[in-house]
Each structure stands twice: as C-alpha cells, then as structure tokens.
Amino acid sequence: MIRKVLVPVRGDGKGDGVLAHAAAVARHHKAHIEVVHCRSRPQDLMPFGVHLPEYLRKQIVEQSYKVADQEEAGLRAELKVLAAELNLNVSEDAIGKAETVSFVEQAGRQIDVIKQHGRLADMIIVAKPDRDRNLGHNTLKAALFHSGRPVLMCPPTPISLKKLGVKVTIAWNGSSEAARALSQCKSVLRAADTVWILSNGADSGPGTSTDDLIYYLDLHGISARLEKFTSSKNIGKELLSASTNLGADMMIMGAYGDSHERETIFGGNTQAVVDNAELPVLLNH
C-alpha cells in the first residue's frame, strides 16, 4: 500500500505541478505527502579552495541565512495555498484516513536530503528534468540511484485527473530492471482499475515471457492484458506512444539498464522516456 509520498522541492518553480501529481496519487491511496524543502547551508555556498577574509565570510553566512529564511517562508505560504486548492488535509489526526500533507525543512545537499527522507517513503515524486534550463537532473538521479524507492517523474503539463494510477501500463522485457519495477510497484498495480503489459515480444529467457508475467500477476490478484507494439530503434518513444494511445495515466518501467552516464551521452530507452514523456512515469532502478 502507498502510505507515504515524498516530494523534495528546491524553489525552482516546479513545485505546483509536482504537488498536484502527488495529491492525485494520495487521493487514490489515502496517502500522506511529505514535502521536504532542501535548504542550502552557508558552507555549501563558499567558493572551494579560495581564501576569504573573515568579514566577507561572515557576510556570506548572514546573507545565506536571510535568503534561506525568506525562501522557506515563501514555500510554506505557497504550500498552504496549494494544499487548500488541492483539498489536502494538514491535520496529523487525518493521516491514514484521508490525503494529507506536511512540510519539512532540511538543511544540506539535495542528494543527502533525498537519501535521508526517501528511503522510508513508498514513492518519491519529482519533476521531469528540464534540459533547456538544466534543472532537475540531479534530483531525479539522486532519487533513483540513492533511495532504492520508486520515483514518479511528472511532466510539466497540467494535471486534470482527480486520481493518478487508475489506468497503468508496465513496460516488460523480462530484464532484472523490469522485474525490480514489478516488485516495487505491486501496490500501484493492485490499486489500478486497468493494467496493460507493454511488450515488443522480447524477453530475457525462460520464465520471463509475458504469459509467465500474466500468470504471476494473477497469483497476486492483479488482472493484466497484453498490449504488443512494433519494435523500433527507439523503444522508449514507442512505449510512451503505446501508453498514450491506450489512455493510461501512468507508465511503470525499470530504469537505466545501462549506466546513467552512458544513456545520457549515447542515448537509451530510459533516457528517451525521460526526455520525451508527457505522462507520469514511475521509474525504478
């Protein structure tokens, strides 16, 4: 069951859309959303290897605290407004009974904050990286590679669904990454009204065929239908296209069978999905 959803924020203007997606997930599972603001530390702002006069170091520290306080106050005020607009309950007494939200301030590097709070979350929700503005890549990478939890990547397009995860596709090729995604996301699949298995006919050998997968899911009380798509050079785009054509509101897939760096430079199925997704994608590594 999905009970805790983590939303790390940095004041980059993407918080509204991510929280809207988190609210849609929380409504479907009556889950609690923990919004964690990563607050910069003064020492992280100091130029490395450069000697600074004590008076200048003191000024940087004082100014960084003022900026951080202002940013936190603004985010808290924004969260309060958004929570009301999204009908999220801020009462601790309602946790487990309705969709709820709380705000946590954590000083430190983004990767450390995600590690600390993400490993005991059922799902981490982040914004789709913005290549043009060079935003969000480190957040997605930290969540995927350092939390051990499923990461829902949300597109910048506005969400109109009251619930998210009602119609779900799962990308399947029998790989260990796909199997890990299946294992970590069974709660999402159980809660879905419709589940499609996306396959181009490839698998990793005996015991990993789509027939085997359908049987396995049936043992867990999950009814799934097979949807085949034509294999191409860009399987990532084909997966997204198939999900959109089926009317899915979420796609589940294993992420980065090759290294993140290799796929980023040379391309790969995961990177194609990250670059082109226009629907929420639940990634697992």
N, C-alpha and C positions, 0 to 999 in steps of 0.2 A: 504494500500500500504506500502511496505517496503521502507523507505526512509533513515533511519539511522541505521547502524550496528555498535555495539561496540565490540572492540577486546581488552581486557585487557591483558597486557604482563608483564612478570617479568624477562626476560632474562634467561629463563630456557632451551633454545634451541628448543622450540616447536613453536616459532613464525612463522617460514616459512610456515609450514603446515596449521596453523590456518588462516594466511593471505591469503593463496591460496584458502581455502574454502570460506573465506569472499569475495574474489574477484569474485568467481563463483556465489555467491548469489547476489553481487552487479551488475554483468553483467545482470542477469536475471530481476532485478528490477530497474536498473539505480539508485542505492542507493549510499549513502555516507558512507564510512568506517572511523570510528574514532578509531585510535589506541591509547590506554591510557597506558602509562608506569607508573607503581606503584613504586615510588621512596621511598626507606627506609628513615626514619627520624632518626637522631642520638639518640634521646631519646628511640626509639624502640630497639636500639642495646645495651643499658645499662643493665647490669645484675640486675635483680629485687631483692631488699632487701639487696644489698651488697654495703657497703660504699667504694667509690673510692676516692683516692687522687685527688685533683683538677688538677694536671698536667696530670694525666692519663686520667681523664675525657676529658680534652681539647684535648689530643692526639686522643682519640676515635672519638670525634666530627670532628676534622680536617681530619682524615683518611676516615671517612664515607662520608664526602663531596667529597673528591677526587675520591673515588671508585664510588660514585653515578654519578659524572660528567663524568667519563670515560665510565660507563655503558650506560648513556644516549647518549653520542656522538656515541658510537658504534651502539646502536639501531637505532638512526636517520640515520646513514650511511647505515645500513642494510635495513632499510625501503625504502630509496631512491632507492637502487639497486633492491629490490623486487618489488617496485611499477613500475619501468621501465620494469622488466621482465613480470609482470602480466598486463601490459598496463593499469595501474591505473593512472588517471589524478590527479595531485596535485594542480591544479588551483582552487581557490574558485569560479571563474566565471563559472566553468563547473558543479558545484553542481546542481543536479536535471536534468541535461541534459546527463550525462554520469556517468560511475562508477568512483568515486573519493575517495581520501584518505587524511587524515590529521593525524598529530602526536601531542599528548597532554602529557605533563609531570605533574604528580600529586603526591605530597608528602603525605605519610600517609599509613595506613594499607590497605591491599588489599581489605578487606571487605568494608571499608569506601569508597574507590575509586570506587568500583563497584556500591555501593549504589548511590553515587553522580551522576555518569555518566550513569548508567544503566537504571534508572527508566524513563528516557526520550529517550530511544533507542527503536527501533522496534524489535530488536533482539540482543542478546548477543552471541558471538561465543567464545567458549573455547576449549581447547584440552581435549581429553579423558584422565581421570586420569591414572597415571602410578603407579600401586600397588607396583611393584618391587622397584621403586625409591622413592616411597611415594611422588609423585608430582601431583599437580593439584586437589586434593580432596577438599581443602578449597576454591579454585577458583570456582569450579563447585557448591559447596554448597552455597557459598555467592551469586552467580548469581541466583541460583534457589530460594533460600529462602528469599533473601533480596531486590530483584529488582522488582518482580511482572511482569517480562517480560519473553517471550520465550527464551530458551537457547539452542543453537545448539552445541551439543557435537561432535567434529570432531575426527575421528580415526587417528592414526599416518601414515596410508597408504597414499602414494602419490595420489593426485587427478589429473585426466586427463580430467575431464569434463570442458567445457567452461562455462556452466551454471549449477547451482545447484537448485533443486526444480522443475525439469521438470516432473519427474515421482515420485509420492509421495504415500506412504501408511499412513493410520492413524489407530492406534490401538484403538478398540472400545469395551467397555464392559458396557456402559451406566452409568458409575460412575461419580461423580462430578469432579474428576480429568480429565477424558476423555472429559467431557463437557467443562471444562475450556480450555483444549488444543484446542478443536474445535473452541471455541470463539476467542481465541487469535491468531489463525493461519489461519483464513479465507483468509487473504491476500495471504498467501503462497499457499493455495488450489486454489484460483481463478487464480493464475498465472501458475499453473501446467497444463501440457497437458493431463496427465493421473492421476486419483486419484483412489486408491483402499481402501476399508474399510476392515480391518482385524478383523475377529471375530471367536470365537470358539463356538458361539451360546449362550453364557451367556449374560444376560443384567440385569439391576437393577430394572426391573418392567415396568409397562405400560408407554408408551411414550418414552422408551429408546431403542427400538428394532432397528435392522439395517434397517428395512423398514421405520421406523419413521425417522431415520437419513438420508437415501437417499432422502426422501421427503423434509426434512428440507434443505439439501444441494441444492436440485433442486430449491427451493424457492430463494436461493442466487445465482443462476446461475452457480452452480458447479455440473458437471456430475460425478457421482462416481459409481464404480462397487464393488459388494460384493465379497470378497475372504475368504472362510471359511478354517480354519485349524483345525487339530485334537488337542483336548485338551490334555495336558500332565501335569506332575508335574512341568515342567519348561516352563511356558508360555513365559517368556522373550526370551528364546532361540528360541522358535517356531515363535515368531513374527519376530525376526531377520532373521530366515531361510526363512520364507514366503516372506519377503521384498526382500531378495537377489534373490530368485527364480523368482520373478516377474520382476526383473530388475529395482527396484526402486533405485533412487539416494538419497532418504531421507525418514525417518520414523518419524511420529509425534505421541507422546504419552503423557498422563498425568503421572506425576512422583510422587513417594513416597506417595501412599495412606496411608501406614503405615509410621511411623516416619523414618527419615533418619538413625538414630542410630539403630533402630530395624532392618531395612533391611540390614544395613551394617554388623551387628553381626549375625543375624539369616537367612539372605537371603530374597529375594523377587523378584518380577517381574522386578521392576526398576533396582535393583542392578544387576540382571542378565544381563540386557541390557547394563548397564554402564560397566560391566566387560568384556562383550563379543562382543560388537558392532564393526563391521568392515565397517559400512557405517555411514554417518552422521545421528544423531538422534536429533530431535527437541523436547526438554523436557519442560514441563510446570508444575508448582506446584501452 
